[in-house]
Amino acid sequence: MAILWADLSQVGDRLRAFEDRCNATAQPFRWKFTTSDLDGLLAGLDRYTADHQEESSVALAA
């Protein structure tokens, strides 16, 4: 779905309204994704990349 505006000033007005609404309703939150979670995710990505390295090389050569 594409939204079109008549001019850039309308875009700016919408962005400022969005910013004002977000700032008025913002609340602190507690992160649940820890550095340990990130380490585990990155290790899994490294394993996946290493396991699929040959497949990627074949696809690039084709």
N, C-alpha and C positions, 0 to 999 in steps of 0.2 A: 504494500500500500504506500503510495507516494503522497507526500503532503507538499503542496506548492504554495508559496507566498508571493504576493504581488511585488514586494521589494524587500531589501535586506533590513530595513527598519522594523518590519514585522517580525523577522527572525530574532533580531535583538530584543524586541519587546517580549517575545515568548520566552527567550532564554533568561531574561531578567526576572520575569514572573516565576519561572521555575526555580531560579536561585532563591528568590524571596520565600517561596513556599517551603523549600527544603530547609532553609535557615530557620524558619519559624517553627518547624516540626522536628528538627534534629534532636536526637537523644543519644547519650553515650551508649556504647555497646561493648560487650566483652568478647574479645577474639577467642575462638575455639580451635583454630588451626594453629598448631604449635610449630616451633622450629623442628622438633622431632618428626612431626607429620610431614613437613617439607623435605627433610632429609630422606624419609622413607619414599616419598613420591619421586624425588630426583633419582634415588637409587633404582627404583623400579623402571623409570624411563631409561636410565643407562643400560639396565639389563635388557630391556626390550630393544633398544637401538642396537646393542651388540648382537642379539639373537637374530635380528632382521637386517643386518648390514649387507649380507650377500644378496637378499631379495631386492634391496634398494639399488645396489650396484647393477644388477641385471636390468632393472626397470630403466635406469638412467642410460644404459648402453643401447637399449632398444630404440 
